[in-house]
Amino acid sequence: MNPKPVPDIVVGRLPRYLQALEHMLLKGIKTTSSQELGESIGISAAQIRKDLSQFGEFGKQGTGYSTSYLVTQLQTILNANQVWDLALVGIGGLGSALAHYQGFSNRDFRIVLAFDNNPEKINKKINGLIIMDIVHIPEQIRAKNVKIAMLTVPASVAQTTTDQLVLGGIRAILNYAPISLNVPSGIHVENLDPIIMLQHMTYYLK
């Protein structure tokens, strides 16, 4: 029997735990507690304990967690203990900024492919990468064995571009386009529409 799947909302909190724990390590904090961790990121200690219990036991009652051990365990759970190659599709303002963002390499992500459909950009270089025509997406994705893509194209072409990414073997898409994507089962999509996020926040500005 397969183990009960972990709720996606729980998985979504794990990178926040990992980030906070890594900051603790940089400060020389060798042991922490769910209470201390929760206070640093605004999540209750009970919620943290419940989330971590989905994956096993990582600490002892009364003694807390070894910070370095918990970092290692979360990296393993999140498959964050390896370098992941990325494809970037859409080299407009946002895409250009992402191409130059140094935070990816610092967190074990590496952009290895860049695509656009603008003839003026194709075959030009951005941060050392040659921008290729989007018609080459499937073959290049397969050749580089890339599993993750970042999509920063207009909504009008987002779905057709996504179809090409899936055809090439992409398994996860970080979608900045303001549209919901239709993908086959087994393809994970994370949507990052800044307008939706801003509207979420303006609700609280009554």
Secondary structure, DSSP 8 states (H G I E B T S, - for coil): -------HHHHHHHHHHHHHHHHHHHTT--EE-HHHHHHHHT--HHHHHHHHHTS---EETTTEEEHHHHHHHHHHHTT-SS-EEEEEE--SHHHHHHHH-THHHHTTEEEEEEEE--TTTTT-EETTEEEEEGGGHHHHHHHHT--EEEE-S-HHHHHHHHHHHHHHT--EEEE-SSS-----TT-EEEE--HHHHHHHHHTT--
